[in-house]
Amino acid sequence: MEKIVIIGSPGSGKSTLARKLGRKLHIQVVHLDRKFWLPGWIEKPRDLRIEILEKIVREKQWIIEGTYLGSSEPRLNAADTIIFLDIGPATCLQRIIKRHYMCQGHHRYDLNVGCYDKLTLIRVLKVLVFPIRGRRTLIKKLNNYKSKEIIWLHSTKEIENFLARPKPQANEKKKFPLAHSIAEKRQLATV
């Protein structure tokens, strides 16, 4: 695990997992929200985002968190491990509401300076629509990366169990193929 991508719905815990995993593995964490937005939530153009990603993925080690489906290929192609936080929308919605009220007036470590947490109708809709559109798109994309280690986590407990594992060695890597049933994936995630 040297080049890790963490993807999932808003509020799924990508930033928190990236930070904890980065500390555990001593790997630099890249928060895409910090890289892709200018102060005041002005989005950088897609071409510039791709250029930024291509520069990052040339590094020896990294953990990149953020979904951004339209510009995901450079990091998914370069990654050796993809972690999909497939957390239910009720939990994600609860988390973004809690985060909003906790971060009011404070800068979040995963956002660019001048970008503050906002709880808007669009943000709520992104969480609620993710299982229908975003999740389906991610699963299609992940089917193109069967040769990589794909870790599919469905709950806070599975994330905690994953973080509690010792550092994986090359011969300890476990594959989490997308063809498994949900019950099998949950069982594999706790190994």
N, C-alpha and C positions, 0 to 999 in steps of 0.2 A: 504494500500500500504506500505508494509514493506520489501518485497523481490521482486525487480523489475529487469527484463531483458529487455534490449534495443537491438534490432537486426535490420539489414537492410544492404543495399549495402554500399561499400566504398563511402564516400562522402555524405551519406544520412543525416548526422547530429547527429549520435549516441553520440559522445563524448560531443558535445555542449549541447544536451538535457540532458545527464546524469549529467553534471556539474551543469546546471541550476536547474534541479529537485532535485539534492542532496542538493543544498543550500536551496531550498524552503522547503524540507521535513526534513532537518537536518539528512540526511542519507549518510553514507560513499559510495563513488563511486569507483568502481573497473574497471579499463581500462584493458581489456584482452591483448592488445598489450604490455602493461607494464609487465604483468605477464608471457606471453608466449614466449618472445624473449630475447635473450642475446645480449650484445653489438655487433654491426656489423651485425644485422639482422640474427643471428644464432637462428633457431627455437628450442625450447625445445622439447624433445621427447613427443609423444602423451600420454604415460603413466604418465609422470610427469605433463603434462597439466591437465589430469583428476584428479590426486592427488591434485594439486593446487586448482582446482575448488571444489572438495569435501570438502576441508578444508574451503574455503570461504563460501560455502553455509550452513555450520553449524552455522555461525554467526546469530545473532538475526535479523539484518537489513542489507540490502545492495542494491545497484544499480549496476548491472553488464552490461557493454556495450561492444559489440563486437559480431560478428556473429559466426565464427568458427563452421560451421555446423557439422563437424566430432566429436566434443567434446561438443555438446550442451545439452545432456540429463541431466547431474547433475544439471545445473542451471535452465533449463526449468522445471524439476521435482520439484525443491525446490521453485520456484517462485510462488508468489500469483498474480503477474501482469506481462504480457508480452506486450511490446510496439514494434510494427512492423512499422518501418519507410519505407513505400513503396513509395519512392520518385523516380521520373522518371530518366532515365539514363543521359539525357542531363543536368539536374540540378546537378546530382552527379558528372559528368565529369567536369562541370564548377567549382564546389567547390574544387575538388582535384587539379585542375590546379591552381586555385587562392591560395589555401593553400600552395602548393609547392613553389610558388614564394614569398609568404609572410613569409614562415618559413625557407627559405634558410639561413643556417648558424646559426639558432636558434634552441634550444631544444623545442620540443612540449611537453606539460604537459601530454599528453596521451600516450607517447612513453617511452620506457625504455631508460636510459642513454646510449649513444653510438649508438642509432638508430635514424637516421635522415630521414626526409621526402624525399622520392624518387619518381620522376615521371618517371616511366618506361613503356614500351609497355605492359608488363604483368599487371601492375596496371591499365592502361587504359582498357585493355581487360577484366579485372575482373569487371569493372563498366559496360562495354557494354554487357557482357554476363550474368550479374546478373539477369536481367529480364527473361531470358530464362531458366537458370539452377538454380541459387540460390533462386530466388523467388519461383519457382515451388517446390523446396525441402522444403523451409520454410513453405509454405502453407500446404504441406503434414504433416510436423511435427506438426504444430499448430492445425491441425484437431485432434491430439491425446490429446490436452490439453483444450478441450471445457469447462471443469469445472473451468478454471482459467479466470481471467479478461484479455481479449485480447483487446488491444487498437490499432487500425489500423489507422495510420496517413499518408496522401498522399501529403501534401504540407507544405511549411513554414508557411502559414496562419493557417493550422490546428494545427501545433505544437505550434504556438503562442497562439491560443485559448485554447489548452489543458493546457499550462503553466499558463494561466490567470485564470483558474478555482481555486476556493478555495480548500484547502486540502480536498480530499474526505473522508467522514466518512464511516464506515462499511456499513451503510444502504443506502449510496448514490452511491455505486459502480454500474456502468453500464456495461453490457455485450456487447461485440462487436462480435457476432458470425460470423464465416467465411461464413455462408450460405447466408448472406445478399448480395444484389447486391452492386456494387461499389457506386452507387448513395445513397443507404441507408446508407452505411458505412460512406460516407463523411458527410451525414446529422447527423449521430449519433456522429461522432467525434467532431462536433461543439457544441454539447449539453453541 
